[in-house]
Each structure stands twice: as structure tokens, then as C-alpha cells.
Amino acid sequence: MRRPVEASKREMKVEGFRLNGATGTPVLAEGRFSASVTDLGVGNYRLTFNEPFGRTPIAVASPLTDDTIVQISVISNLLVEVQAQDLVGVAQEADLCLMVYGSDVADEQ
């Protein structure tokens, strides 16, 4: 006997951002319609999503400024905070790219 298989449809969200922060006040050059950026201090940026993810997403950051390290310090379904520093660990302003992957639903099933 055949029975239909039912499953909820998951919508994946992928958001890409390019943050220009090396020259002072940070600006989203890409992704400005999906989030806003807040300057939290030297090399410390918060991106707040216009539409929250259903659960905590996965984020990957990459520096565009030479001799810079970036790390994600805080992540939730509503925001991501990124810190930039030079190669010896001193905070510095930077340009960076950020990719955020997630789902529109809260459960994994």
C-alpha cells in the first residue's frame, strides 16, 4: 500500500555582505537591504538582520584589508558581531566579506 510522504518545506536563507570599514564609519556596500551595520568601536562591527533567521545561522567572515584577521564574536538569529585585528592582535578598522547561511524555520526536523 502506498502512502504519501509529507514534509515541511524548508527555505534556506543565504545572505552575503561586504562591509567597508577601513576608512572610518562602516558602510554595507553589499547587503544593505538585508541588514544594518553598527560601529561598536575600533574594528568591532554588528550586523543586525532585517528579517531574523528561524534559528542561529552559520556565518563565515573573510578580511579584504591586507594583514588583517577577522573573527565572529557573537552570533544569533538576529545579529552577527565581527571583530577585526592586525596580525599581532591589535584591533583595527577593516573591510570584510561575510556570508550567513541559515533556515527560515526554528527546528531541524
C-alpha positions in Angstrom: 0.0 0.0 0.0 1.4 3.4 -1.0 1.2 6.3 1.4 2.2 9.9 0.6 5.2 11.2 2.4 4.7 14.7 3.8 7.4 17.0 4.9 7.5 20.7 5.7 9.3 22.8 3.1 12.5 24.4 4.4 13.6 27.7 2.9 17.3 28.2 3.1 18.5 31.8 3.5 21.9 32.9 2.3 22.9 36.5 2.9 26.1 38.0 1.5 27.6 41.2 2.9 30.5 43.4 2.0 31.4 45.8 4.9 33.6 48.8 4.1 35.0 49.9 7.5 38.7 50.6 6.8 38.2 54.3 6.3 36.1 55.0 9.4 32.4 54.8 9.6 31.3 51.3 8.4 29.0 51.0 5.4 27.4 48.0 3.9 28.5 48.1 0.2 26.6 44.8 -0.4 23.6 43.5 1.6 22.4 46.9 2.8 18.8 45.9 2.1 19.1 42.7 4.3 20.8 44.2 7.4 22.1 47.3 9.1 25.6 47.9 10.5 26.6 49.4 13.8 30.1 50.5 14.7 30.9 49.1 18.2 34.4 50.5 18.4 37.7 50.1 16.5 37.4 47.0 14.3 34.2 45.8 16.0 31.0 45.7 13.9 27.5 44.5 14.4 25.2 43.4 11.6 21.5 43.3 12.5 19.3 41.3 10.1 16.1 43.0 8.9 14.4 39.6 9.0 15.7 37.2 11.7 16.7 33.6 10.8 14.5 30.9 12.2 17.4 29.6 14.3 21.1 30.6 14.8 22.7 30.6 11.3 26.2 29.7 10.3 28.5 32.7 9.4 31.9 32.9 7.7 33.9 36.1 7.5 36.9 37.0 5.4 39.1 40.1 5.5 39.6 42.3 2.4 42.2 44.5 4.2 45.8 43.2 4.0 47.4 41.8 7.2 44.0 41.5 8.9 42.4 38.8 10.9 38.6 38.7 11.4 36.6 36.6 13.8 32.9 36.2 14.6 32.5 37.0 18.3 28.7 36.9 18.7 26.0 35.2 16.5 22.3 34.8 17.0 19.2 34.5 14.7 19.0 38.3 14.8 22.6 39.6 14.5 26.3 38.8 13.9 29.2 40.7 15.5 32.6 40.6 13.8 36.0 41.8 15.2 39.0 42.8 13.1 42.6 43.0 14.2 46.1 43.1 12.8 48.5 40.2 12.8 49.7 40.9 16.4 46.1 41.1 17.8 45.6 44.9 17.9 42.0 46.0 16.9 41.9 47.8 13.6 39.3 49.1 11.2 38.9 46.8 8.1 37.0 45.9 5.0 35.5 42.4 5.1 33.1 40.0 3.5 30.5 38.0 5.4 28.4 35.1 4.3 25.5 33.9 6.5 23.7 30.6 5.9 20.5 29.6 7.7 16.9 28.5 7.6 13.6 30.2 8.0 12.3 27.6 10.5 13.3 27.0 14.1 13.5 23.2 14.2 15.8 20.8 12.5 13.3 18.1 11.6 
